[in-house]
Amino acid sequence: MADDKEIALRIEQITKQMDSVLSDTSVPKNVRSAVSDARKKLNENADRVMRVSAAIYHIDEVSNDINLPPHARTMLWNILNLLESIKD
Protein backbone atom coordinates (compact mmCIF):
# COMPACT_ATOMS: atom_id res chain seq x y z
CA MET A 1 0.00 0.00 0.00
CA ALA A 2 1.14 3.53 -0.78
CA ASP A 3 2.05 5.94 1.98
CA ASP A 4 -0.05 9.00 2.86
CA LYS A 5 2.15 11.42 0.93
CA GLU A 6 1.88 9.37 -2.28
CA ILE A 7 -1.89 9.06 -1.86
CA ALA A 8 -2.20 12.83 -1.36
CA LEU A 9 -0.28 13.36 -4.61
CA ARG A 10 -2.55 10.92 -6.45
CA ILE A 11 -5.65 12.66 -5.09
CA GLU A 12 -4.24 15.97 -6.30
CA GLN A 13 -3.66 14.44 -9.76
CA ILE A 14 -7.20 13.04 -9.80
CA THR A 15 -8.62 16.41 -8.75
CA LYS A 16 -6.80 18.11 -11.64
CA GLN A 17 -8.24 15.60 -14.10
CA MET A 18 -11.70 16.18 -12.63
CA ASP A 19 -11.18 19.93 -13.13
CA SER A 20 -10.42 19.25 -16.81
CA VAL A 21 -13.73 17.45 -17.19
CA LEU A 22 -15.56 20.22 -15.32
CA SER A 23 -14.14 22.91 -17.60
CA ASP A 24 -14.97 21.00 -20.80
CA THR A 25 -18.20 22.46 -22.17
CA SER A 26 -18.68 19.50 -24.54
CA VAL A 27 -19.35 17.31 -21.50
CA PRO A 28 -23.08 17.12 -20.66
CA LYS A 29 -24.20 19.11 -17.63
CA ASN A 30 -25.38 16.01 -15.71
CA VAL A 31 -21.93 14.42 -16.11
CA ARG A 32 -20.16 17.60 -14.97
CA SER A 33 -22.50 17.72 -11.98
CA ALA A 34 -21.65 14.12 -11.05
CA VAL A 35 -17.92 14.82 -11.39
CA SER A 36 -18.32 17.92 -9.24
CA ASP A 37 -20.09 15.85 -6.56
CA ALA A 38 -17.35 13.23 -6.77
CA ARG A 39 -14.68 15.93 -6.40
CA LYS A 40 -16.41 17.28 -3.28
CA LYS A 41 -16.67 13.80 -1.77
CA LEU A 42 -13.02 13.05 -2.52
CA ASN A 43 -11.86 16.20 -0.71
CA GLU A 44 -14.00 15.79 2.41
CA ASN A 45 -12.54 15.07 5.83
CA ALA A 46 -13.67 11.47 6.16
CA ASP A 47 -12.21 8.01 5.91
CA ARG A 48 -10.24 7.71 2.66
CA VAL A 49 -11.93 4.48 1.57
CA MET A 50 -15.36 6.07 2.07
CA ARG A 51 -14.38 9.21 0.14
CA VAL A 52 -12.88 7.26 -2.76
CA SER A 53 -15.82 4.84 -2.89
CA ALA A 54 -18.29 7.74 -3.01
CA ALA A 55 -16.30 9.42 -5.80
CA ILE A 56 -16.18 6.16 -7.78
CA TYR A 57 -19.93 5.73 -7.37
CA HIS A 58 -20.70 9.23 -8.70
CA ILE A 59 -18.43 8.91 -11.73
CA ASP A 60 -19.29 5.31 -12.56
CA GLU A 61 -22.96 6.24 -12.59
CA VAL A 62 -22.45 8.62 -15.55
CA SER A 63 -19.45 7.10 -17.32
CA ASN A 64 -21.67 5.35 -19.86
CA ASP A 65 -23.91 8.32 -20.61
CA ILE A 66 -24.92 8.09 -24.26
CA ASN A 67 -24.27 11.82 -24.81
CA LEU A 68 -20.74 11.69 -23.44
CA PRO A 69 -18.07 12.54 -26.03
CA PRO A 70 -15.47 9.75 -26.49
CA HIS A 71 -12.58 11.85 -25.16
CA ALA A 72 -14.54 12.65 -21.99
CA ARG A 73 -15.44 8.98 -21.49
CA THR A 74 -11.74 8.13 -21.69
CA MET A 75 -10.97 10.83 -19.12
CA LEU A 76 -13.63 9.43 -16.77
CA TRP A 77 -12.30 5.89 -17.15
CA ASN A 78 -8.81 7.16 -16.37
CA ILE A 79 -10.12 8.92 -13.25
CA LEU A 80 -11.90 5.72 -12.20
CA ASN A 81 -8.68 3.71 -12.64
CA LEU A 82 -6.75 6.19 -10.52
CA LEU A 83 -9.44 6.15 -7.84
CA GLU A 84 -9.45 2.34 -7.80
CA SER A 85 -5.65 2.37 -7.33
CA ILE A 86 -5.95 4.30 -4.04
CA LYS A 87 -9.16 2.72 -2.75
CA ASP A 88 -7.55 0.01 -0.64
C-alpha positions as CSV (number, residue, x, y, z in Angstrom):
1,M,0.0,0.0,0.0
2,A,1.1,3.5,-0.8
3,D,2.1,5.9,2.0
4,D,0.0,9.0,2.9
5,K,2.1,11.4,0.9
6,E,1.9,9.4,-2.3
7,I,-1.9,9.1,-1.9
8,A,-2.2,12.8,-1.4
9,L,-0.3,13.4,-4.6
10,R,-2.5,10.9,-6.5
11,I,-5.7,12.7,-5.1
12,E,-4.2,16.0,-6.3
13,Q,-3.7,14.4,-9.8
14,I,-7.2,13.0,-9.8
15,T,-8.6,16.4,-8.8
16,K,-6.8,18.1,-11.6
17,Q,-8.2,15.6,-14.1
18,M,-11.7,16.2,-12.6
19,D,-11.2,19.9,-13.1
20,S,-10.4,19.3,-16.8
21,V,-13.7,17.4,-17.2
22,L,-15.6,20.2,-15.3
23,S,-14.1,22.9,-17.6
24,D,-15.0,21.0,-20.8
25,T,-18.2,22.5,-22.2
26,S,-18.7,19.5,-24.5
27,V,-19.4,17.3,-21.5
28,P,-23.1,17.1,-20.7
29,K,-24.2,19.1,-17.6
30,N,-25.4,16.0,-15.7
31,V,-21.9,14.4,-16.1
32,R,-20.2,17.6,-15.0
33,S,-22.5,17.7,-12.0
34,A,-21.7,14.1,-11.0
35,V,-17.9,14.8,-11.4
36,S,-18.3,17.9,-9.2
37,D,-20.1,15.8,-6.6
38,A,-17.3,13.2,-6.8
39,R,-14.7,15.9,-6.4
40,K,-16.4,17.3,-3.3
41,K,-16.7,13.8,-1.8
42,L,-13.0,13.1,-2.5
43,N,-11.9,16.2,-0.7
44,E,-14.0,15.8,2.4
45,N,-12.5,15.1,5.8
46,A,-13.7,11.5,6.2
47,D,-12.2,8.0,5.9
48,R,-10.2,7.7,2.7
49,V,-11.9,4.5,1.6
50,M,-15.4,6.1,2.1
51,R,-14.4,9.2,0.1
52,V,-12.9,7.3,-2.8
53,S,-15.8,4.8,-2.9
54,A,-18.3,7.7,-3.0
55,A,-16.3,9.4,-5.8
56,I,-16.2,6.2,-7.8
57,Y,-19.9,5.7,-7.4
58,H,-20.7,9.2,-8.7
59,I,-18.4,8.9,-11.7
60,D,-19.3,5.3,-12.6
61,E,-23.0,6.2,-12.6
62,V,-22.5,8.6,-15.6
63,S,-19.4,7.1,-17.3
64,N,-21.7,5.3,-19.9
65,D,-23.9,8.3,-20.6
66,I,-24.9,8.1,-24.3
67,N,-24.3,11.8,-24.8
68,L,-20.7,11.7,-23.4
69,P,-18.1,12.5,-26.0
70,P,-15.5,9.7,-26.5
71,H,-12.6,11.8,-25.2
72,A,-14.5,12.6,-22.0
73,R,-15.4,9.0,-21.5
74,T,-11.7,8.1,-21.7
75,M,-11.0,10.8,-19.1
76,L,-13.6,9.4,-16.8
77,W,-12.3,5.9,-17.1
78,N,-8.8,7.2,-16.4
79,I,-10.1,8.9,-13.3
80,L,-11.9,5.7,-12.2
81,N,-8.7,3.7,-12.6
82,L,-6.7,6.2,-10.5
83,L,-9.4,6.1,-7.8
84,E,-9.4,2.3,-7.8
85,S,-5.7,2.4,-7.3
86,I,-5.9,4.3,-4.0
87,K,-9.2,2.7,-2.8
88,D,-7.5,0.0,-0.6
